[in-house]
C-alpha cells in the first residue's frame, strides 16, 4: 500500500500546486521558463502515475474488502466512464462547446466522474484510497479553478464538427482503454 500512497502524494501534489501555491508556481515558471517547468511537471506527474499504477496493482491483492458493491454499480461505472472520456477529450480539442458546457473545466469534471464511477463499484481499501483521493482532489481543484477564474473566458466560435470530433475521439479512447488497455495496465478487465 505504501507505493500506492507514495504515487498518490507525488502525482496529486504536482497537480495541486495551483491550489495551494499559485504564487510559488508563477515564480518557478518565470525562473525556469515555461518549457522547462512543463518538462519538470510532466516528469514528476509521470513518476507519480507509474507509482500509482504499480502500487495499486500490488495493494489491490492484499487490500481488505470494506464492502461488496452490488452488480448494478459495475454497469453504472461503465456508463459514467463514457462521458468522463469525452470530457477529458473536450479539454484538449479546441473550439468545442462541450468544454464550456462543463463550466470551463472539462478535465476536472471528467476526473470527478471517473473517480466517482470507480469508487461506487469497488469496495476494497486500496480502491477507496485511490479513487477517493482523486475525487477529493478534483473537488478541490474545481473550486480553486473557479475561484481563480480559470476557464471563465467566453466560448470561442465553436463548430459542430469540433463537437462531433470531441465525442468521436472520446468514445474511441474509451473503447480502446476499456476493451483493450484496462486489463493489461490495471489488471482488471471491465468487460470480461
GROMACS elastic network, one bead per residue, 0.5 to 0.9 nm:
[ bonds ]
;  ai    aj funct       b0    kb
    1     4     6  0.52715   500
    1     5     6  0.62957   500
    1     6     6  0.86877   500
    1    55     6  0.63408   500
    1    56     6  0.73528   500
    1    58     6  0.71560   500
    1    60     6  0.83062   500
    1    62     6  0.85375   500
    1    63     6  0.80178   500
    1   126     6  0.72648   500
    2     5     6  0.50437   500
    2     6     6  0.60477   500
    2     7     6  0.85140   500
    2    55     6  0.72927   500
    2    59     6  0.82850   500
    3     6     6  0.50199   500
    3     7     6  0.60604   500
    3     8     6  0.85598   500
    3    51     6  0.61213   500
    3    52     6  0.70542   500
    3    54     6  0.74424   500
    3    56     6  0.78466   500
    3    58     6  0.82885   500
    3    59     6  0.82618   500
    4     7     6  0.50869   500
    4     8     6  0.61692   500
    4     9     6  0.86325   500
    4    51     6  0.62055   500
    4    53     6  0.74865   500
    4    54     6  0.72293   500
    4    56     6  0.54276   500
    4    57     6  0.85739   500
    4    58     6  0.81909   500
    4    59     6  0.71350   500
    4   126     6  0.81446   500
    4   129     6  0.86886   500
    4   130     6  0.77688   500
    5     8     6  0.50786   500
    5     9     6  0.61644   500
    5    10     6  0.86566   500
    5    51     6  0.85873   500
    5    52     6  0.75318   500
    5    55     6  0.76574   500
    5    56     6  0.89200   500
    5   129     6  0.81091   500
    5   130     6  0.83011   500
    6     9     6  0.51167   500
    6    10     6  0.61938   500
    6    11     6  0.85608   500
    6    48     6  0.75900   500
    6    51     6  0.70865   500
    6    52     6  0.76821   500
    6    55     6  0.83874   500
    7    10     6  0.51901   500
    7    11     6  0.59652   500
    7    12     6  0.82385   500
    7    47     6  0.75175   500
    7    49     6  0.63316   500
    7    50     6  0.72976   500
    7    53     6  0.81902   500
    7    54     6  0.87301   500
    7    55     6  0.73121   500
    8    11     6  0.52450   500
    8    12     6  0.56488   500
    8    13     6  0.78583   500
    8    48     6  0.64857   500
    8    49     6  0.77832   500
    8    51     6  0.78407   500
    8    52     6  0.60877   500
    8   129     6  0.89760   500
    8   130     6  0.74223   500
    8   133     6  0.76513   500
    8   134     6  0.85338   500
    9    12     6  0.54724   500
    9    13     6  0.55834   500
    9    14     6  0.83135   500
    9    48     6  0.75516   500
   10    13     6  0.53326   500
   10    14     6  0.62492   500
   10    15     6  0.87284   500
   10    44     6  0.69628   500
   10    45     6  0.70746   500
   10    47     6  0.76047   500
   10    49     6  0.83112   500
   10    51     6  0.86384   500
   11    14     6  0.53843   500
   11    15     6  0.63695   500
   11    16     6  0.86916   500
   11    44     6  0.69798   500
   11    45     6  0.50250   500
   11    46     6  0.76623   500
   11    47     6  0.75103   500
   11    49     6  0.61951   500
   11    51     6  0.87804   500
   11    52     6  0.81696   500
   12    16     6  0.58848   500
   12    17     6  0.87946   500
   12    45     6  0.81408   500
   12    48     6  0.80038   500
   12   133     6  0.84042   500
   12   134     6  0.78706   500
   12   137     6  0.72299   500
   13    17     6  0.64873   500
   13    45     6  0.89464   500
   14    17     6  0.57954   500
   14    18     6  0.88129   500
   14    41     6  0.67583   500
   14    42     6  0.89601   500
   14    44     6  0.68865   500
   14    45     6  0.63912   500
   14    48     6  0.87078   500
   15    18     6  0.72871   500
   15    19     6  0.82237   500
   15    41     6  0.85638   500
   15    45     6  0.77191   500
   15   137     6  0.86526   500
   15   141     6  0.85953   500
   16    19     6  0.50248   500
   16    20     6  0.63414   500
   16    21     6  0.80320   500
   16   137     6  0.77472   500
   16   140     6  0.87883   500
   16   141     6  0.72203   500
   17    20     6  0.54281   500
   17    21     6  0.51508   500
   17    22     6  0.63260   500
   17    24     6  0.81785   500
   17    25     6  0.66627   500
   18    21     6  0.55474   500
   18    23     6  0.82704   500
   18    24     6  0.87584   500
   18    25     6  0.68928   500
   18   141     6  0.82135   500
   18   144     6  0.79177   500
   18   145     6  0.83303   500
   19    22     6  0.65749   500
   19   140     6  0.75321   500
   19   141     6  0.62686   500
   19   143     6  0.88935   500
   19   144     6  0.57057   500
   19   145     6  0.77801   500
   20    23     6  0.89293   500
   20   144     6  0.88637   500
   21    24     6  0.52725   500
   21    25     6  0.62269   500
   21    26     6  0.87221   500
   22    25     6  0.50718   500
   22    26     6  0.62176   500
   22    27     6  0.87516   500
   23    26     6  0.50747   500
   23    27     6  0.63090   500
   23    28     6  0.86952   500
   24    27     6  0.51390   500
   24    28     6  0.62152   500
   24    29     6  0.86890   500
   25    28     6  0.50716   500
   25    29     6  0.61692   500
   25    30     6  0.85974   500
   26    29     6  0.52129   500
   26    30     6  0.62520   500
   26    31     6  0.86144   500
   27    30     6  0.50936   500
   27    31     6  0.60529   500
   27    32     6  0.85516   500
   28    32     6  0.58304   500
   28    33     6  0.77228   500
   28    34     6  0.87745   500
   28    37     6  0.71781   500
   29    32     6  0.53186   500
   29    33     6  0.51059   500
   29    34     6  0.53081   500
   29    35     6  0.84999   500
   29    36     6  0.80292   500
   29    37     6  0.56783   500
   29    38     6  0.85145   500
   30    33     6  0.53978   500
   30    34     6  0.72597   500
   30    37     6  0.89245   500
   31    34     6  0.88177   500
   31    37     6  0.88581   500
   32    35     6  0.78957   500
   32    36     6  0.57613   500
   32    37     6  0.59310   500
   33    36     6  0.55935   500
   33    37     6  0.61273   500
   33    38     6  0.86540   500
   34    37     6  0.50697   500
   34    38     6  0.60616   500
   34    39     6  0.85416   500
   35    38     6  0.52079   500
   35    39     6  0.61793   500
   35    40     6  0.86943   500
   36    40     6  0.61274   500
   36    41     6  0.84416   500
   37    40     6  0.51977   500
   37    41     6  0.59855   500
   37    42     6  0.84465   500
   38    42     6  0.58965   500
   38    43     6  0.84631   500
   39    42     6  0.50991   500
   39    43     6  0.61491   500
   39    44     6  0.86864   500
   40    43     6  0.51024   500
   40    44     6  0.62252   500
   40    45     6  0.85001   500
   41    44     6  0.52763   500
   41    45     6  0.60422   500
   41    46     6  0.85293   500
   42    45     6  0.50027   500
   42    46     6  0.59254   500
   42    47     6  0.84416   500
   43    46     6  0.51733   500
   43    47     6  0.61333   500
   43    48     6  0.86059   500
   44    47     6  0.51423   500
   44    48     6  0.62162   500
   44    49     6  0.86427   500
   45    48     6  0.50830   500
   45    49     6  0.61088   500
   45    50     6  0.86499   500
   46    50     6  0.61496   500
   46    51     6  0.85710   500
   47    50     6  0.52593   500
   47    51     6  0.62704   500
   47    52     6  0.86436   500
   48    51     6  0.51068   500
   48    52     6  0.61019   500
   48    53     6  0.87291   500
   49    53     6  0.62209   500
   49    54     6  0.85027   500
   50    53     6  0.52858   500
   50    54     6  0.60549   500
   50    55     6  0.82558   500
   51    54     6  0.51391   500
   51    55     6  0.55974   500
   51    56     6  0.81209   500
   52    55     6  0.50832   500
   52    56     6  0.57377   500
   52    57     6  0.83717   500
   52   130     6  0.81437   500
   53    56     6  0.52130   500
   53    57     6  0.62117   500
   53    58     6  0.87496   500
   53   185     6  0.76173   500
   53   186     6  0.67375   500
   54    57     6  0.52387   500
   54    58     6  0.64204   500
   54    59     6  0.86793   500
   54   186     6  0.85257   500
   55    58     6  0.51001   500
   55    59     6  0.58972   500
   55    60     6  0.83474   500
   56    59     6  0.50126   500
   56    60     6  0.57252   500
   56    61     6  0.86960   500
   56   126     6  0.67431   500
   56   127     6  0.81031   500
   56   130     6  0.76988   500
   56   186     6  0.80813   500
   57    60     6  0.55386   500
   57    61     6  0.70556   500
   57   186     6  0.66847   500
   57   187     6  0.69868   500
   58    61     6  0.60178   500
   58    62     6  0.73781   500
   58    63     6  0.89127   500
   59    62     6  0.55145   500
   59    63     6  0.56631   500
   59   125     6  0.87432   500
   59   126     6  0.60592   500
   60    63     6  0.51067   500
   60    64     6  0.84045   500
   60   124     6  0.72457   500
   60   125     6  0.80224   500
   60   126     6  0.57175   500
   60   127     6  0.74483   500
   61    64     6  0.86896   500
   62   126     6  0.87934   500
   63   124     6  0.59149   500
   63   125     6  0.56188   500
   63   126     6  0.58203   500
   63   127     6  0.85958   500
   64   123     6  0.86783   500
   64   124     6  0.56210   500
   64   125     6  0.57802   500
   64   126     6  0.80173   500
   65    68     6  0.71755   500
   65   123     6  0.58050   500
   65   125     6  0.63274   500
   65   126     6  0.89733   500
   66   123     6  0.53961   500
   66   124     6  0.53745   500
   66   125     6  0.62735   500
   66   128     6  0.88416   500
   67   122     6  0.80915   500
   67   124     6  0.69533   500
   68   121     6  0.84909   500
   68   122     6  0.75420   500
   68   123     6  0.56547   500
   68   124     6  0.82892   500
   69    72     6  0.82008   500
   69    73     6  0.64859   500
   69    74     6  0.81130   500
   69   120     6  0.70112   500
   69   121     6  0.55578   500
   69   122     6  0.63260   500
   69   123     6  0.61693   500
   70    73     6  0.57966   500
   70    74     6  0.77241   500
   70   121     6  0.76421   500
   71    74     6  0.56824   500
   71    75     6  0.72840   500
   71   121     6  0.81722   500
   72    75     6  0.52513   500
   72    76     6  0.63111   500
   72    77     6  0.86720   500
   72   121     6  0.84130   500
   73    77     6  0.59748   500
   73    78     6  0.85805   500
   73   117     6  0.80472   500
   73   118     6  0.88259   500
   73   120     6  0.62437   500
   73   122     6  0.85315   500
   74    77     6  0.50347   500
   74    78     6  0.63060   500
   74    79     6  0.86331   500
   74   117     6  0.84244   500
   74   118     6  0.84194   500
   74   120     6  0.82457   500
   74   121     6  0.53568   500
   74   122     6  0.84108   500
   74   190     6  0.81878   500
   75    78     6  0.51519   500
   75    79     6  0.61724   500
   75    80     6  0.86412   500
   75   121     6  0.85906   500
   76    79     6  0.50430   500
   76    80     6  0.60680   500
   76    81     6  0.85936   500
   76   117     6  0.68264   500
   76   120     6  0.85183   500
   76   121     6  0.79116   500
   77    80     6  0.52183   500
   77    81     6  0.62000   500
   77    82     6  0.89633   500
   77   114     6  0.79531   500
   77   116     6  0.81235   500
   77   118     6  0.59616   500
   77   119     6  0.86117   500
   77   120     6  0.74750   500
   77   121     6  0.63527   500
   78    81     6  0.54230   500
   78    82     6  0.69161   500
   78   117     6  0.75932   500
   78   118     6  0.88278   500
   78   178     6  0.85098   500
   78   190     6  0.77128   500
   78   191     6  0.89724   500
   79    82     6  0.56755   500
   79    83     6  0.77533   500
   79   117     6  0.83459   500
   80    83     6  0.59442   500
   80    84     6  0.64208   500
   80   113     6  0.62990   500
   80   114     6  0.68445   500
   80   116     6  0.85051   500
   80   117     6  0.59108   500
   81    85     6  0.62110   500
   81    86     6  0.86666   500
   81   110     6  0.82112   500
   81   113     6  0.68107   500
   81   114     6  0.54925   500
   81   117     6  0.67965   500
   81   118     6  0.86551   500
   81   174     6  0.75164   500
   82    85     6  0.54462   500
   82    86     6  0.65182   500
   82    87     6  0.88036   500
   82   114     6  0.88672   500
   82   170     6  0.76827   500
   82   171     6  0.66636   500
   82   174     6  0.62534   500
   82   175     6  0.86510   500
   83    87     6  0.59834   500
   83    88     6  0.84597   500
   83   110     6  0.71479   500
   83   113     6  0.78888   500
   83   114     6  0.88111   500
   83   167     6  0.87364   500
   83   170     6  0.79480   500
   83   171     6  0.83281   500
   84    87     6  0.51639   500
   84    88     6  0.61993   500
   84    89     6  0.86209   500
   84   106     6  0.86273   500
   84   107     6  0.81686   500
   84   109     6  0.75308   500
   84   111     6  0.67077   500
   84   112     6  0.80937   500
   84   113     6  0.57222   500
   84   114     6  0.57700   500
   84   170     6  0.83778   500
   84   174     6  0.86634   500
   85    88     6  0.50108   500
   85    89     6  0.61385   500
   85    90     6  0.85445   500
   85   107     6  0.88156   500
   85   110     6  0.66714   500
   85   111     6  0.88478   500
   85   114     6  0.83074   500
   85   167     6  0.87650   500
   85   169     6  0.87339   500
   85   170     6  0.50541   500
   85   171     6  0.69106   500
   85   173     6  0.69377   500
   85   174     6  0.58427   500
   86    89     6  0.50524   500
   86    90     6  0.61109   500
   86    91     6  0.88663   500
   86    98     6  0.86280   500
   86   106     6  0.86514   500
   86   110     6  0.77409   500
   86   166     6  0.65582   500
   86   167     6  0.55819   500
   86   168     6  0.81439   500
   86   169     6  0.74503   500
   86   171     6  0.65070   500
   86   173     6  0.84995   500
   86   174     6  0.81295   500
   87    91     6  0.65276   500
   87    98     6  0.72848   500
   87    99     6  0.72345   500
   87   102     6  0.77219   500
   87   105     6  0.86794   500
   87   107     6  0.58353   500
   87   108     6  0.84600   500
   87   109     6  0.70823   500
   87   110     6  0.51179   500
   87   111     6  0.86365   500
   87   166     6  0.84058   500
   87   167     6  0.85686   500
   87   170     6  0.75169   500
   88    91     6  0.54358   500
   88    92     6  0.73706   500
   88   106     6  0.60704   500
   88   108     6  0.79320   500
   88   109     6  0.82299   500
   88   110     6  0.55978   500
   88   111     6  0.77291   500
   88   170     6  0.74373   500
   89    92     6  0.55272   500
   89    93     6  0.63261   500
   89   106     6  0.81893   500
   89   107     6  0.76932   500
   89   166     6  0.60177   500
   89   167     6  0.78091   500
   89   169     6  0.69420   500
   89   170     6  0.54399   500
   89   173     6  0.86130   500
   90    93     6  0.53092   500
   90    94     6  0.76795   500
   90    96     6  0.68061   500
   90    97     6  0.83341   500
   90    98     6  0.61068   500
   90    99     6  0.53093   500
   90   106     6  0.62633   500
   90   107     6  0.74665   500
   90   163     6  0.83172   500
   90   166     6  0.57538   500
   90   167     6  0.80296   500
   90   170     6  0.79780   500
   91    94     6  0.78158   500
   91    96     6  0.89843   500
   91    98     6  0.86542   500
   91    99     6  0.60987   500
   91   104     6  0.84960   500
   91   105     6  0.72405   500
   91   106     6  0.54786   500
   91   107     6  0.55267   500
   92    99     6  0.88490   500
   92   107     6  0.87376   500
   92   166     6  0.87131   500
   93    96     6  0.66061   500
   93    99     6  0.86428   500
   93   162     6  0.72487   500
   93   163     6  0.86487   500
   93   165     6  0.80809   500
   93   166     6  0.62944   500
   94    99     6  0.87080   500
   94   156     6  0.85576   500
   94   158     6  0.82246   500
   94   162     6  0.73800   500
   95    99     6  0.84432   500
   95   155     6  0.80143   500
   95   156     6  0.59326   500
   95   157     6  0.63330   500
   95   159     6  0.65382   500
   95   162     6  0.60720   500
   95   163     6  0.78418   500
   96    99     6  0.61101   500
   96   100     6  0.78403   500
   96   155     6  0.84976   500
   96   156     6  0.79938   500
   96   157     6  0.82879   500
   96   158     6  0.50984   500
   96   159     6  0.64824   500
   96   160     6  0.76335   500
   96   161     6  0.83267   500
   96   162     6  0.51248   500
   96   164     6  0.85294   500
   96   165     6  0.86405   500
   96   166     6  0.71630   500
   97   100     6  0.54378   500
   97   101     6  0.62060   500
   97   102     6  0.87731   500
   97   155     6  0.71981   500
   97   156     6  0.82458   500
   97   157     6  0.86902   500
   97   158     6  0.59036   500
   97   159     6  0.77936   500
   97   160     6  0.83961   500
   97   162     6  0.81395   500
   97   163     6  0.63396   500
   98   102     6  0.62418   500
   98   103     6  0.89366   500
   98   104     6  0.86610   500
   98   106     6  0.76435   500
   98   163     6  0.67765   500
   98   166     6  0.81224   500
   98   167     6  0.89594   500
   99   102     6  0.54048   500
   99   103     6  0.70788   500
   99   104     6  0.54601   500
   99   105     6  0.67024   500
   99   106     6  0.54345   500
   99   107     6  0.86510   500
   99   151     6  0.88531   500
   99   155     6  0.84458   500
  100   103     6  0.51332   500
  100   105     6  0.75192   500
  100   106     6  0.77517   500
  100   151     6  0.78825   500
  100   152     6  0.85185   500
  100   153     6  0.89725   500
  100   154     6  0.83588   500
  100   155     6  0.62868   500
  101   104     6  0.69613   500
  101   105     6  0.89034   500
  101   106     6  0.82244   500
  102   105     6  0.58597   500
  102   106     6  0.51391   500
  102   107     6  0.88056   500
  102   109     6  0.68884   500
  102   110     6  0.89790   500
  103   106     6  0.71931   500
  103   109     6  0.86724   500
  103   146     6  0.88193   500
  103   151     6  0.72552   500
  103   152     6  0.77495   500
  104   107     6  0.89377   500
  104   146     6  0.88402   500
  104   150     6  0.74981   500
  104   152     6  0.62167   500
  104   153     6  0.80026   500
  104   155     6  0.87393   500
  105   108     6  0.55918   500
  105   109     6  0.62693   500
  105   110     6  0.85810   500
  105   142     6  0.71876   500
  105   145     6  0.80741   500
  105   146     6  0.87134   500
  105   150     6  0.80720   500
  105   151     6  0.61669   500
  106   109     6  0.50316   500
  106   110     6  0.58554   500
  106   111     6  0.85027   500
  107   111     6  0.61651   500
  107   112     6  0.86462   500
  108   111     6  0.50005   500
  108   112     6  0.62212   500
  108   113     6  0.87080   500
  108   138     6  0.56131   500
  108   139     6  0.80280   500
  108   141     6  0.72912   500
  108   142     6  0.63167   500
  109   112     6  0.50324   500
  109   113     6  0.63352   500
  109   114     6  0.86464   500
  109   138     6  0.73780   500
  109   139     6  0.85983   500
  109   142     6  0.77028   500
  110   113     6  0.51507   500
  110   114     6  0.61014   500
  110   115     6  0.85402   500
  111   115     6  0.59349   500
  111   116     6  0.83700   500
  111   134     6  0.72687   500
  111   135     6  0.71660   500
  111   138     6  0.64431   500
  112   115     6  0.52431   500
  112   116     6  0.59992   500
  112   117     6  0.83972   500
  112   134     6  0.74124   500
  112   135     6  0.53112   500
  112   136     6  0.83907   500
  112   137     6  0.87067   500
  112   138     6  0.57282   500
  112   139     6  0.71845   500
  113   116     6  0.51829   500
  113   117     6  0.59060   500
  113   118     6  0.85531   500
  113   135     6  0.82424   500
  114   117     6  0.51786   500
  114   118     6  0.62818   500
  114   119     6  0.85368   500
  114   131     6  0.82848   500
  114   134     6  0.88968   500
  114   135     6  0.83585   500
  115   118     6  0.52762   500
  115   119     6  0.59421   500
  115   120     6  0.87370   500
  115   130     6  0.83721   500
  115   132     6  0.68658   500
  115   133     6  0.84537   500
  115   134     6  0.60599   500
  115   135     6  0.53174   500
  115   138     6  0.87961   500
  116   120     6  0.62669   500
  116   121     6  0.86946   500
  116   131     6  0.70785   500
  116   132     6  0.77911   500
  116   134     6  0.88932   500
  116   135     6  0.65696   500
  117   120     6  0.57058   500
  117   121     6  0.65914   500
  117   122     6  0.88993   500
  117   131     6  0.87593   500
  118   121     6  0.52649   500
  118   122     6  0.60331   500
  118   127     6  0.77585   500
  118   128     6  0.88966   500
  118   131     6  0.64566   500
  119   122     6  0.55446   500
  119   123     6  0.73799   500
  119   127     6  0.66266   500
  119   128     6  0.61982   500
  119   130     6  0.85418   500
  119   131     6  0.55330   500
  119   132     6  0.66585   500
  119   135     6  0.87226   500
  120   123     6  0.74513   500
  122   125     6  0.89056   500
  122   127     6  0.59512   500
  122   128     6  0.75989   500
  123   126     6  0.84051   500
  123   127     6  0.63917   500
  123   128     6  0.69241   500
  124   127     6  0.51853   500
  124   128     6  0.64464   500
  124   129     6  0.87169   500
  125   128     6  0.51319   500
  125   129     6  0.61459   500
  125   130     6  0.86096   500
  126   129     6  0.50554   500
  126   130     6  0.60736   500
  126   131     6  0.84803   500
  127   130     6  0.51595   500
  127   131     6  0.58082   500
  127   132     6  0.75760   500
  128   131     6  0.55051   500
  128   132     6  0.50975   500
  128   133     6  0.76919   500
  129   132     6  0.53513   500
  129   133     6  0.58059   500
  129   134     6  0.85800   500
  130   133     6  0.53873   500
  130   134     6  0.64792   500
  130   135     6  0.87911   500
  131   134     6  0.51332   500
  131   135     6  0.60795   500
  131   136     6  0.85552   500
  132   135     6  0.50476   500
  132   136     6  0.60683   500
  132   137     6  0.84657   500
  133   136     6  0.51966   500
  133   137     6  0.60619   500
  133   138     6  0.85437   500
  134   137     6  0.50178   500
  134   138     6  0.60150   500
  134   139     6  0.85779   500
  135   138     6  0.51141   500
  135   139     6  0.62226   500
  135   140     6  0.86896   500
  136   139     6  0.52092   500
  136   140     6  0.63001   500
  136   141     6  0.85624   500
  137   140     6  0.51684   500
  137   141     6  0.59297   500
  137   142     6  0.84529   500
  138   142     6  0.59177   500
  138   143     6  0.84673   500
  139   142     6  0.53002   500
  139   143     6  0.63055   500
  139   144     6  0.86558   500
  140   143     6  0.51918   500
  140   144     6  0.60771   500
  140   145     6  0.85486   500
  141   145     6  0.59509   500
  141   146     6  0.84524   500
  142   145     6  0.51566   500
  142   146     6  0.61324   500
  142   147     6  0.85705   500
  143   146     6  0.51892   500
  143   147     6  0.61993   500
  143   148     6  0.87272   500
  144   147     6  0.50490   500
  144   148     6  0.62338   500
  144   149     6  0.85928   500
  144   150     6  0.86929   500
  145   148     6  0.50486   500
  145   149     6  0.60947   500
  145   150     6  0.51286   500
  145   151     6  0.75874   500
  146   150     6  0.59623   500
  146   151     6  0.75792   500
  146   152     6  0.77653   500
  147   150     6  0.76712   500
  148   151     6  0.89619   500
  149   152     6  0.54296   500
  149   153     6  0.82605   500
  150   153     6  0.76490   500
  151   154     6  0.84618   500
  152   155     6  0.85795   500
  153   156     6  0.84737   500
  155   158     6  0.73719   500
  158   161     6  0.84732   500
  158   162     6  0.69084   500
  158   163     6  0.77394   500
  159   162     6  0.52923   500
  159   163     6  0.65020   500
  159   164     6  0.87464   500
  160   164     6  0.60907   500
  160   165     6  0.84401   500
  161   164     6  0.51052   500
  161   165     6  0.59872   500
  161   166     6  0.85035   500
  162   166     6  0.60303   500
  162   167     6  0.86392   500
  163   166     6  0.51274   500
  163   167     6  0.63761   500
  163   168     6  0.86862   500
  164   167     6  0.51771   500
  164   168     6  0.60658   500
  164   169     6  0.84686   500
  165   168     6  0.50999   500
  165   169     6  0.59071   500
  165   170     6  0.82869   500
  166   169     6  0.53055   500
  166   170     6  0.59657   500
  166   171     6  0.85063   500
  167   170     6  0.50648   500
  167   171     6  0.60077   500
  167   172     6  0.84729   500
  168   171     6  0.51488   500
  168   172     6  0.60417   500
  168   173     6  0.85037   500
  169   172     6  0.50713   500
  169   173     6  0.60332   500
  169   174     6  0.84955   500
  170   173     6  0.51205   500
  170   174     6  0.60907   500
  170   175     6  0.85828   500
  171   174     6  0.50152   500
  171   175     6  0.60841   500
  171   176     6  0.85902   500
  172   175     6  0.50831   500
  172   176     6  0.61181   500
  172   177     6  0.84996   500
  173   176     6  0.52124   500
  173   177     6  0.60565   500
  173   178     6  0.83651   500
  174   177     6  0.52302   500
  174   178     6  0.57568   500
  174   179     6  0.80871   500
  175   178     6  0.52378   500
  175   179     6  0.55927   500
  175   180     6  0.76370   500
  176   179     6  0.54996   500
  176   180     6  0.53369   500
  176   181     6  0.65055   500
  176   182     6  0.85538   500
  177   180     6  0.54654   500
  177   182     6  0.54638   500
  177   183     6  0.86834   500
  178   181     6  0.63698   500
  178   182     6  0.53697   500
  178   183     6  0.79547   500
  178   189     6  0.75663   500
  178   190     6  0.65350   500
  178   191     6  0.76168   500
  179   182     6  0.68475   500
  179   183     6  0.78856   500
  179   189     6  0.74559   500
  179   190     6  0.74276   500
  179   191     6  0.67833   500
  179   192     6  0.89604   500
  180   183     6  0.66649   500
  180   184     6  0.76790   500
  180   189     6  0.83403   500
  181   184     6  0.56120   500
  181   185     6  0.58918   500
  181   186     6  0.79412   500
  181   189     6  0.86522   500
  182   185     6  0.53579   500
  182   186     6  0.53276   500
  182   187     6  0.68539   500
  182   188     6  0.63173   500
  182   189     6  0.60985   500
  182   190     6  0.74354   500
  183   186     6  0.55008   500
  183   190     6  0.75669   500
  184   187     6  0.55445   500
  184   188     6  0.76692   500
  184   189     6  0.81910   500
  185   188     6  0.82277   500
  186   189     6  0.82038   500
  188   191     6  0.89621   500
  188   192     6  0.87680   500
  189   192     6  0.55367   500
